[in-house]
Amino acid sequence: MRQVPLESADIAPGHVVEWRITPPDPAHADHADHRETRNRRSASFNQDKHHALIDESRNTDEPLASWLAVTFEIQGTLNRAALESALLFLVRRHDVLRCEFQRLLGNLSYAVHRPDGIEIEAIDMGEFDTSQEIRAFLSDGFQKGVDTMAWPPYVMGAVIRETGSSTVYLAFDHIVSDGMSMPNVVRDVQVAYAAYRRGAEPDLPPPGSYLEFAREQRRGYASIGVDDDRLAYWRSFIGRNGGVFPRFPLDLGGEPGRLYPAVNETATLLDDRQSEALEARCRDVGGKPFMGLLAAVAVALREEGGPDLYRALMPLSERGRGTWRNSLGWFVNTLPIEFPVSRDLGFAQLVTGVRDGFTTMMESIDVPFIRAWELLAPEHFTGRCWPFPVNFVSYIDMRKCPGAEHHPRWRPTAYVWVSRVNGSTSWFQRDSAGLHVNSIYVDTPQAHRTMAALHHTLRETLRAMARPVALAGPRAVPDVLLKA
């Protein structure tokens, strides 16, 4: 499973059907009156910030929007009734998909519809003759149908074919989902579909409640103050960095404070054999594969003109506790990481630096990024975007996700879209085919040149790191990559 632009999605034509949530009866909400503030629950910090950002941009010349989506294949003649039941099961299973959000007295809160109050209905969207028509339809439908300010903030459908396989698609607003939710969506729907097709009930592990996660997070950090000891790592980083946000160190050609249309592109950096070789080298020096990747990213940035000290924001999954591994929701925290990347460091020293930086960072994993940002950089908190291009890098090993053993048959693919950006974001994924990167960045001539050069250098750096020590030598990067 990897993440690619929707424009490059490999979806064969067919007949499209969508399933939409029918308006719930107010009697099936978890309280009698949605308007009563005392009966509502506070959203998570991520949800609150996201909702405010989208809401505030609605009446501007550059409204912001985004979605996350996934497609996957169901083999053989599709049983539409079983698929409809599986999609209904998904919505009933995950409480975050049954939340209606509303901002009252400045705070974002939600009402939750009970599972038995949710029903769906099929809408026939017609026949599409080419893959290009399918991609255009999905792009338009996701942008119109996935809305932070509307309910439900997601779209569900399928491209049905008489022979071969049918493609199921789902797109979500970030307010109810994150990248690690996509494999769970695929696993849940596939398992439920197979069960309903044979007349049985789905047998899946309990998902855990994102709403309970949000409550725990707010109980722990809503009242935190700027001098709280739990912010010590953030304050220390700010003192060295000069602010909360680590800059993307290369020229993207953008103007300060301006948002640009986004370029969305993907590339394979290493095949599976090369990825395994890199993992082996990382293990040999006491590191993990993502540490070798971060070391390579830091070296590539340095080779393209960046500094000898790597600093970035790194999103981290918060699913490790309880049953949240099986949940849908926005279980992502973001923390700064830094480590040295000077030319005199060999591979083992680079990986050790990454490991040490990561270990120190993880001591503050429970501190919500949104609260640290609000408390320590209030001058930037209400802006429509980060103050300048930020170095932001994500990594997911898709082979470790629930249902990954079935991915070769299910053929899941993830997608991310954003309307406008002011910098660059890169998501790295490891799957059974190798190591891949999906980057979204500002659409400027300079950014195209910068990112093309960076991806080339990164690919060569990773391949050099993946070679056996006898061939790669003691340095992390062969001499041919060093700038004159």
Salt bridges, closest charged atoms under 4 A:
ASP10 OD2 - ARG411 NH2 3.52
GLU18 OE1 - ARG20 NH2 3.50
ASP30 OD1 - HIS31 NE2 3.55
ASP30 OD2 - ARG41 NH2 3.09
ASP33 OD1 - ARG35 NE 3.11
GLU36 OE1 - ARG38 NH2 2.80
ASP48 OD1 - ARG103 NH1 2.87
ASP48 OD2 - ARG218 NH2 3.41
GLU62 OE1 - ARG384 NH2 3.27
GLU62 OE2 - ARG420 NH2 3.34
GLU73 OE1 - ARG161 NH1 3.79
GLU100 OE2 - HIS113 NE2 2.55
ASP116 OD1 - HIS28 ND1 3.60
ASP116 OD1 - ARG114 NE 3.49
GLU119 OE2 - ARG92 NH2 3.06
ASP124 OD1 - HIS15 NE2 2.86
GLU127 OE1 - HIS15 ND1 2.92
ASP140 OD2 - LYS144 NZ 3.24
ASP147 OD1 - ARG58 NH2 2.59
ASP173 OD2 - HIS50 NE2 2.89
ASP178 OD1 - ARG319 NH2 2.73
ASP188 OD2 - ARG93 NE 2.96
ASP188 OD2 - HIS94 NE2 2.67
ASP188 OD1 - ARG187 NE 2.93
GLU212 OE1 - ARG215 NH2 2.74
GLU212 OE2 - ARG219 NH2 3.29
ASP228 OD1 - ARG230 NE 3.05
GLU255 OE2 - ARG258 NH1 3.77
GLU265 OE2 - HIS455 ND1 3.80
ASP272 OD1 - ARG430 NH1 3.07
GLU276 OE2 - ARG399 NH1 3.71
GLU276 OE2 - ARG430 NH2 3.36
GLU279 OE1 - ARG283 NH1 3.59
GLU279 OE2 - ARG399 NH2 2.81
GLU279 OE2 - ARG430 NE 3.15
GLU303 OE2 - ARG302 NH2 2.59
GLU303 OE2 - ARG343 NH1 3.23
GLU304 OE2 - LYS483 NZ 3.44
GLU338 OE2 - ARG240 NH2 2.19
GLU338 OE1 - ARG311 NE 2.82
GLU374 OE1 - ARG371 NH1 2.77
GLU379 OE2 - HIS380 NE2 3.85
ASP397 OD2 - ARG399 NH2 2.76
GLU405 OE2 - HIS406 NE2 3.54
ASP431 OD1 - HIS436 NE2 2.83
ASP443 OD1 - HIS448 NE2 2.78
GLU460 OE2 - ARG463 NH1 3.93
